[in-house]
């Protein structure tokens, strides 16, 4: 039987970023983002901060702990932007963060292209694969009867080329550049795979909504179907 993403049978425990299936709380789900992180070299913030502060003129005079604190502040700011977008869409609470306001304006313009129904913070899962994840925006085009996946990103840059042409560390990603664009594309590809395989949804495209201080730039990302399909058998 196919899942229904509106049935509210699974919840996200935000403090631990873990998922709990109400009908079977003992199932331990791996989050989509956690799984994707295993396909690329881990981000060792201490080692990277030490190296940047010692060798990069941009960070000369800055202590590594100070740089790490800036990274954490940027991460927390991104979480706040996501939360404000969700509250605006679900409860009508006006956002205070400029990037959240930009996201909502962009979404209004986007929805005008067709008869679009917007679903915010949609949790999807598979008990077979023991994977769960949260889609920022799932947009249903009623005219064309398909879905589009939108993921908000507040990163300073969307890099389409990796530093030093570094590739992924898993056989599946050995030919994929280790850059944040591809990390996000793999994440969205797994969302699409779950929607099509376990929800019977027809997905047209998946995209990044890159939120900057003054605008939102959208990037349609590739569907890494072959790579995701090769990972899935290892999860069952």
C-alpha positions in Angstrom: 0.0 0.0 0.0 1.3 3.4 -0.9 2.0 6.0 1.8 0.0 9.3 2.0 2.1 12.3 2.9 -0.9 14.0 4.5 -1.7 11.2 7.0 0.5 12.6 9.8 1.6 9.1 10.8 5.2 10.1 11.4 6.7 13.0 13.4 10.1 14.8 13.5 11.6 15.2 17.0 13.4 18.4 16.4 15.8 18.4 19.4 17.4 15.2 18.2 16.5 15.5 14.5 15.1 11.9 14.6 11.8 10.6 13.2 9.2 8.5 15.0 6.5 6.5 13.4 3.4 6.7 15.6 2.2 3.2 14.8 5.7 1.6 15.4 7.9 3.9 17.5 10.7 1.2 17.7 11.7 1.7 14.0 14.9 3.6 13.8 14.9 5.8 10.8 18.0 7.2 9.1 17.4 10.8 7.9 17.9 11.6 4.3 20.5 14.2 5.1 22.4 11.8 7.3 22.5 9.2 4.6 23.7 11.7 1.9 26.5 12.9 4.3 27.9 9.4 4.3 28.5 9.6 0.5 30.9 12.5 0.8 33.9 13.3 3.0 32.7 14.5 6.4 33.1 18.2 7.2 35.7 18.3 9.9 35.0 21.9 11.1 37.9 22.0 13.6 40.5 20.8 11.1 39.1 23.1 8.4 38.9 26.1 10.6 42.5 25.5 11.8 43.7 25.3 8.3 41.8 28.4 7.0 42.9 30.6 9.9 46.5 29.5 9.4 46.7 29.8 5.6 43.9 31.8 4.1 44.4 35.6 4.1 40.7 36.1 4.4 40.8 34.6 7.9 44.2 35.8 9.1 43.9 37.2 12.7 40.8 35.1 13.4 40.8 32.3 15.9 39.5 29.0 14.7 36.8 28.9 17.5 35.6 32.3 16.3 35.3 31.0 12.7 33.4 27.9 13.9 31.1 30.1 15.9 30.3 32.1 12.7 29.5 28.8 11.0 27.2 27.8 13.8 25.5 31.2 13.8 24.9 30.9 10.0 23.4 27.4 10.5 21.1 28.6 13.3 20.0 31.6 11.2 19.1 29.2 8.4 17.0 27.1 10.8 15.2 30.3 11.9 14.5 31.3 8.3 13.1 27.8 7.6 10.9 28.0 10.8 9.5 31.4 9.9 8.6 30.2 6.4 6.8 27.2 7.9 4.9 29.3 10.4 3.9 31.8 7.8 2.5 29.1 5.5 0.9 26.9 8.1 -0.3 29.5 10.7 -0.2 32.8 8.9 2.4 34.2 11.3 4.3 37.1 9.6 8.0 36.5 9.4 10.6 39.0 10.7 13.7 37.5 8.9 14.3 39.2 5.5 15.2 35.9 3.8 11.9 34.4 5.0 10.0 37.3 3.5 11.9 36.9 0.2 11.1 33.2 0.2 7.4 33.8 0.6 7.4 36.5 -2.1 9.2 34.2 -4.5 6.8 31.4 -3.7 3.8 33.7 -4.4 5.3 34.5 -7.8 6.1 30.8 -8.5 2.6 29.7 -7.6 1.2 32.1 -10.2 2.6 30.0 -13.1 -0.2 27.5 -12.8 -2.9 26.2 -10.3 -0.4 25.3 -7.6 -1.1 23.9 -4.1 1.7 24.4 -1.6 2.5 21.9 1.1 5.2 23.0 3.7 7.6 20.8 5.7 6.3 17.5 4.4 7.7 14.4 6.1 8.1 11.4 3.9 9.4 8.0 4.8 9.8 4.3 3.9 9.6 1.6 6.5 11.2 -0.8 4.0 14.3 1.4 3.7 14.0 2.9 7.2 14.6 6.3 5.8 12.7 9.5 6.5 13.2 13.1 5.5 11.4 16.5 5.5 10.7 18.4 2.2 10.7 22.1 2.6 8.1 22.7 -0.1 6.1 20.2 -2.0 4.2 22.0 -4.8 1.3 20.2 -6.5 0.5 21.5 -10.0 -3.2 20.7 -10.4 -3.2 21.5 -14.1 -0.4 19.1 -15.1 -1.0 16.7 -12.2 2.6 16.6 -11.0 4.7 17.6 -8.1 7.7 19.9 -7.8 10.1 19.7 -4.9 11.6 23.0 -3.5 14.4 23.1 -0.9 15.4 26.4 0.7 19.1 27.0 1.2 20.6 29.9 3.0 24.3 29.0 2.2 26.5 31.9 1.2 27.2 30.3 -2.2 25.9 27.4 -4.2 29.1 25.8 -5.5 28.8 23.7 -8.7 32.5 22.8 -8.7 34.3 21.2 -5.8 37.5 22.5 -4.3 40.4 20.7 -5.9 38.0 18.7 -8.0 37.4 16.5 -5.0 34.8 13.7 -5.6 32.5 11.7 -3.3 33.9 8.9 -1.1 31.3 6.2 -1.9 31.4 4.1 -5.1 28.1 5.7 -6.0 29.5 9.2 -5.8 33.0 8.5 -7.0 32.3 10.4 -10.2 30.2 13.2 -8.6 32.0 16.4 -7.5 32.0 17.0 -3.7 30.3 20.4 -3.7 27.2 21.7 -1.9 25.2 21.8 -5.1 25.6 18.1 -5.6 25.0 17.3 -1.9 21.7 19.1 -2.3 20.9 17.5 -5.6 21.5 14.0 -4.1 19.3 15.0 -1.2 16.5 16.1 -3.5 17.0 13.0 -5.7 16.3 10.8 -2.7 13.2 12.7 -1.8 12.0 12.3 -5.4 12.8 8.5 -5.3 10.8 8.1 -2.1 7.8 10.1 -3.4 7.7 8.2 -6.7 8.4 4.7 -5.2 6.4 4.8 -1.9 3.8 7.5 -2.5 2.9 7.0 -6.2 3.6 10.7 -6.8 4.7 12.0 -10.2 7.5 14.4 -9.7 8.4 16.8 -12.5 11.4 18.7 -11.2 13.3 19.4 -8.0 15.0 22.7 -7.3 17.0 24.7 -4.8 15.6 28.0 -3.7 18.8 29.9 -2.8 17.9 32.7 -0.4 20.2 35.7 -0.4 19.9 39.1 1.3 18.0 40.7 -1.6 16.6 37.9 -3.8 15.9 34.2 -4.3 17.7 32.3 -7.1 16.3 28.9 -8.2 18.4 26.1 -9.4 16.8 23.1 -11.0 18.9 20.1 -9.9 19.6 16.9 -11.8 17.8 13.7 -10.8 20.6 11.2 -9.8 18.3 8.3 -10.3 21.0 5.7 -11.1 23.0 6.7 -8.0 20.1 6.6 -5.7 18.9 3.3 -7.2 22.3 1.7 -6.5 22.2 2.8 -2.9 18.7 1.6 -2.1 19.4 -2.2 -2.2 22.0 -1.7 0.5 19.4 -0.3 2.8 17.0 -3.3 2.9 
